[in-house]
Amino acid sequence: MRHKIIDKSPVWSGPTLIDKSSDITSISCPTTTFCLVVDRDSDALIYNGFAWPSLSLIDFVGGIDACACPTTTFCVAVDGNGNALTYNRSIWSKPTLIDKSNDITTISCARTTFCVAVDYAGNAVIYNRSTWSSPDSIDDNGNINTSTCPQITFCMAVDDIGNYMILEPSR
């Protein structure tokens, strides 16, 4: 007997307005019932699995460029003035200057104890749950656009001219 194969590919929902007044820059969802969205107006919105209940102004210094949430109780957002803000359950920290010379473009967190933020000029800073490292130049050739850290032992960043850089344990 032959079985008919039914294609059950995922289907995107239609566009649904979250925030009509801003330019959303990043989203991070550690679960299907928790997503964080940030925007250039320095706002954060948290999805609870059904709706986006409230908009919170989290940064009075500069627009938020990126966010990363390894869990539902810990997120990091970075702004265009070199600041990072952390979220712990329901409270946002004040902006902390982590890179005084450059616009941070991306952040990735493998865990609540390990995040890497990268700026447009090719510098990276590492968070270890209590402090940020000094900026470390990782790319003098191009502008870093994005990065990912799936594990604390491996991160990758890419620039806009086709280069990639890897952070991995010393050999």
Secondary structure, DSSP 8 states (H G I E B T S, - for coil): -----------------S-TTS-EEEEEEEETTEEEEEETTSEEEEE-SS----EEE--SSS-EEEEEEEETTEEEEEETTSEEEEEETTEE---EES-TTS-EEEEEEEETTEEEEEETTSEEEEE-SS-B---EE--SSS-EEEEEEEETTEEEEEETTS-EEEE----
